[in-house]
Amino acid sequence: MSDLFVALTPPNLLACFIGTVLGTVVGVLPGLGPAAAMALVLPLTIKLGPTAGLIMLAGIYYGAMYGGSTTSILVNVPGEAASVVTTIDGYRLARKGRAGAALAVAAIASFVAGTFSVVALQVAAPLVARAALAFGPAEYFAFALLGVVLLANLTGGSRVKSLAMVVLGLMLSTVGMDPLGGSVRFTFDLAGAQAGLSFVAVTAGLFGVAEVLATMAEPGAAAPVARVRFRELYPSRVELRRSVPPMLRGTVLGFLVGLIPGPAATIASFVSYGVEKRVSKHRGELGTGAIEGVAGPEAANNAAAGGGMIPLLSLGLPFTPSTAVLLSGMLLMNVTPGPFLLRDHPQVFWGVIGSFYVGNVMLLVLNLPLVGVFARVATIPPRYLMPGVLVLCVVAAYADNNNLFDVWVVVGAGIIGWAMRGARLQPRAARARAGAGPGPRAVALAGAHDRARRDQRVVGLRTGRGHARGGGRRLRRSGRLGSGPPVRHRTGVERRHR
Amino acid sequence: MGRERWGAIGLALLAIGYLLAGRRYPLDTLATPGPGIVPLASGLALLALAVWLFAVAGRVGATRISNRPPTERPGRADPATTSGLFETGAAPTRPIQWSALIMAGALVLYAALLPRLGFLASSWALVVVSSRLMGLEGWWRPAVLALGVTGVAYLLFARWLGVPLP
């Protein structure tokens, strides 16, 4: 346990600082996710040695969860898949002049959830990881079905419309190579489509480009955001008090979801939002700019990021692309995660866990003062801001896979997203200049959900999981778990699903 | 016919096209499903939902929304509320959205020209066009704005993050 203080040595503190800053920047920028950023700095971290290197990689991972909400709140473009839900109320809060409050609550919720998940990680890692191992194919299917049902109920308004958009999202996710069977579907001989439709491109189009087109179509409808005084940038006492219950609920839910295979942070955020819609005292305000809609999902996605570390550190099982890159980093540094990690590399194990505490404090200290700076972005007139959003969307879509086909996808998704507003494929409450509504959101989430589920199954099959219940346990007993080669996804998959 | 019904027709046509395109993929058996099974199931589901949407369009939504308790209604600042949309379900009469249509065309042109002109030139032109359509007057200010936006994006993504922009 004394090895926990390894994180406080100057080189490790510096590595943690660089990792968290880089993670925040990556989270803020749509397109480049933590998995891709971690892969980019992997050669550098190897030179730093296992403890500092892994601390930096982990810093990028949870730093991105902090930063992901910024563009969701300010310009309605989610920085991360896990921040899509935050756009619902976050962007509306920004339009009301409460961007600062939303950003601050997002940072505080991330801190609370991140710290809780580290404590839980430290205490309960071996126990809960065993429970997660009991998941077999039937549980995977039930989990996927739960996600779809939640999506249809989450988005608000007409359930039929939401369900139609969820199905449309599932249809979009069938484009490209099926990761299980290897067959290529609906590509119409376009080479760029073989990797499938990029989630980043679809999201950037449906949210960002469609927003720009809608603003152009109805320039008068975009109500100017009121300039607020500095002290009003931060949440009021009432807003803070209202944030506490969803923050706590989101933390517990997110942590539990993080233990389950799949796109945990994304699912955790919309499970949290769904729960708030049922139990919150202010559930009637959700969807119109309620602080609960930011606090719950932001806490959930950060807690899920912490929860996802348990199966990685305890069993050597990466359940998300980001943890798969982390696993690759560990193996490259001759550190084998799994049951023997604590015995063979106690400094690495406790050093990484200790860095989570330090990193969460660093992120809060970094993010809260920047709230005022970021909040000013929301007050920039659309004629200056929107052209920038347009270029950001295109670059984000391209940077996801360095694929020109994704530029066509972002443009197409943008025009379709705008047409969806016109065709009322979103409930009226969300239509009037409040950003992309539940329709596009359901499409985006369903696509991400299904793709990530299938990619996760590939991870499961390749690591011996998913064949039958208890497969992981048998592997663990036989000593093979975590000692195999790093899990490889096909090109672009890591970057696509964070 | 209202916009919601046109939307439902669009979805139905999409589902039919998707089902036709998916016919080439084998279904195999339920025990060992082939690549055609998910497209068939999701295409049929979308078709059924589109029919449902067409049937209920224009009546269920207005009734349900007007029956909501006051707390569930959007805020006062919401233009849809203030214009009475929630109570009547009436489609707003709007002029043709030429600027958005031109922008959509410009985006298609941008995607086509990006590999030929490169990121810097094509993005500069895109920002100039979009800022003009957004109401930024004159040519100097759009040109300078475009230079700044394109330059920052290039430095951030190409130089710093190493993304090989075209």
Chai-1 contact restraints between the chains, C-beta under 6 A:
chainA,res_idxA,chainB,res_idxB,connection_type,confidence,min_distance_angstrom,max_distance_angstrom,comment,restraint_id
A,V160,B,W52,contact,1.0,0.0,6.0,A-B,restraint_1
A,V160,B,L53,contact,1.0,0.0,6.0,A-B,restraint_2
A,L163,B,L49,contact,1.0,0.0,6.0,A-B,restraint_3
A,A164,B,L49,contact,1.0,0.0,6.0,A-B,restraint_4
A,V167,B,S42,contact,1.0,0.0,6.0,A-B,restraint_5
A,V167,B,A45,contact,1.0,0.0,6.0,A-B,restraint_6
A,V167,B,L46,contact,1.0,0.0,6.0,A-B,restraint_7
A,L170,B,S42,contact,1.0,0.0,6.0,A-B,restraint_8
A,M171,B,Y18,contact,1.0,0.0,6.0,A-B,restraint_9
A,M171,B,S42,contact,1.0,0.0,6.0,A-B,restraint_10
A,T174,B,V38,contact,1.0,0.0,6.0,A-B,restraint_11
A,T174,B,P39,contact,1.0,0.0,6.0,A-B,restraint_12
A,D178,B,P35,contact,1.0,0.0,6.0,A-B,restraint_13
A,G181,B,P35,contact,1.0,0.0,6.0,A-B,restraint_14
A,S183,B,P35,contact,1.0,0.0,6.0,A-B,restraint_15
A,R185,B,P35,contact,1.0,0.0,6.0,A-B,restraint_16
A,L213,B,A100,contact,1.0,0.0,6.0,A-B,restraint_17
A,L213,B,M103,contact,1.0,0.0,6.0,A-B,restraint_18
A,M216,B,S99,contact,1.0,0.0,6.0,A-B,restraint_19
A,M216,B,A100,contact,1.0,0.0,6.0,A-B,restraint_20
A,M216,B,M103,contact,1.0,0.0,6.0,A-B,restraint_21
A,M216,B,L133,contact,1.0,0.0,6.0,A-B,restraint_22
A,A217,B,Q97,contact,1.0,0.0,6.0,A-B,restraint_23
A,A217,B,A100,contact,1.0,0.0,6.0,A-B,restraint_24
A,A221,B,P79,contact,1.0,0.0,6.0,A-B,restraint_25
A,G284,B,T71,contact,1.0,0.0,6.0,A-B,restraint_26
A,G284,B,E72,contact,1.0,0.0,6.0,A-B,restraint_27
A,T288,B,P74,contact,1.0,0.0,6.0,A-B,restraint_28
A,T288,B,G75,contact,1.0,0.0,6.0,A-B,restraint_29
A,R383,B,S131,contact,1.0,0.0,6.0,A-B,restraint_30
A,R383,B,M134,contact,1.0,0.0,6.0,A-B,restraint_31
A,R383,B,G135,contact,1.0,0.0,6.0,A-B,restraint_32
A,R383,B,L136,contact,1.0,0.0,6.0,A-B,restraint_33
A,M386,B,M134,contact,1.0,0.0,6.0,A-B,restraint_34
A,P387,B,V127,contact,1.0,0.0,6.0,A-B,restraint_35
A,P387,B,S130,contact,1.0,0.0,6.0,A-B,restraint_36
A,P387,B,S131,contact,1.0,0.0,6.0,A-B,restraint_37
A,G388,B,V149,contact,1.0,0.0,6.0,A-B,restraint_38
A,L390,B,S130,contact,1.0,0.0,6.0,A-B,restraint_39
A,V391,B,S123,contact,1.0,0.0,6.0,A-B,restraint_40
A,V391,B,V149,contact,1.0,0.0,6.0,A-B,restraint_41
A,V391,B,A153,contact,1.0,0.0,6.0,A-B,restraint_42
A,V395,B,A153,contact,1.0,0.0,6.0,A-B,restraint_43
A,V395,B,F157,contact,1.0,0.0,6.0,A-B,restraint_44
A,A399,B,F157,contact,1.0,0.0,6.0,A-B,restraint_45
A,A399,B,V163,contact,1.0,0.0,6.0,A-B,restraint_46
A,N402,B,P164,contact,1.0,0.0,6.0,A-B,restraint_47
A,L404,B,P115,contact,1.0,0.0,6.0,A-B,restraint_48
A,V407,B,A111,contact,1.0,0.0,6.0,A-B,restraint_49
A,V407,B,L114,contact,1.0,0.0,6.0,A-B,restraint_50
A,W408,B,A111,contact,1.0,0.0,6.0,A-B,restraint_51
A,V411,B,L107,contact,1.0,0.0,6.0,A-B,restraint_52
A,V411,B,A111,contact,1.0,0.0,6.0,A-B,restraint_53
A,I415,B,A104,contact,1.0,0.0,6.0,A-B,restraint_54
A,A423,B,R3,contact,1.0,0.0,6.0,A-B,restraint_55
A,A423,B,W6,contact,1.0,0.0,6.0,A-B,restraint_56
A,A423,B,G7,contact,1.0,0.0,6.0,A-B,restraint_57
A,R424,B,R3,contact,1.0,0.0,6.0,A-B,restraint_58
A,R424,B,E4,contact,1.0,0.0,6.0,A-B,restraint_59
A,R424,B,G7,contact,1.0,0.0,6.0,A-B,restraint_60
A,L425,B,G7,contact,1.0,0.0,6.0,A-B,restraint_61
A,R428,B,A80,contact,1.0,0.0,6.0,A-B,restraint_62
A,R428,B,L85,contact,1.0,0.0,6.0,A-B,restraint_63
A,A429,B,P74,contact,1.0,0.0,6.0,A-B,restraint_64
A,A432,B,D78,contact,1.0,0.0,6.0,A-B,restraint_65
A,A432,B,P79,contact,1.0,0.0,6.0,A-B,restraint_66
A,A432,B,A80,contact,1.0,0.0,6.0,A-B,restraint_67
